[in-house]
Amino acid sequence: METEAADTEAVIRRATASDADAVAGVWLRSFTATLPEVRRAHTDEEVRTWFREVVVPGRAGHETWVAAVDGTIVGMVVLNGTELDQLYLDPHWRGRGIGDRLVHLAKRHRRNGLALWTFQVNAPARRFYERHGFVAAEHTDGRGNEEREPDVRYVWRP
């Protein structure tokens, strides 16, 4: 099993089945804190079920990594093919370099490039991805996502 520890106290490792509820909890807390004006398309329980039954077990090509501090999951990244499908941090752990480490891990595991979607209103995420070399490639009016929120597609090429 690949793990990583560096200058921060977080350990980055592959998620296990027992992590699914904690991973969903990070997603829920982060989405609520960061995007309060965006309509959520699914209930908390639907989100937890999706992480437990699809994302963490790796169904449909998902590969989930977590950042843990003292055994507590504080961040997560999900790769799905060449998509950086999810990257969320517990709000308390933002700004500590953990997101940077998760992006670097994603780039190491997808050396030919990555793409991702984020909401246009999520200015902090957009700045974060741009700082990491992602370039906006497409803007939409949101008709293609469940939240019906205008979004932007970013790509990174090495």
Order of alpha helices (4+ residues) and beta strands (2+ residues): beta-beta-alpha-alpha-beta-beta-beta-alpha-beta-alpha-beta-beta
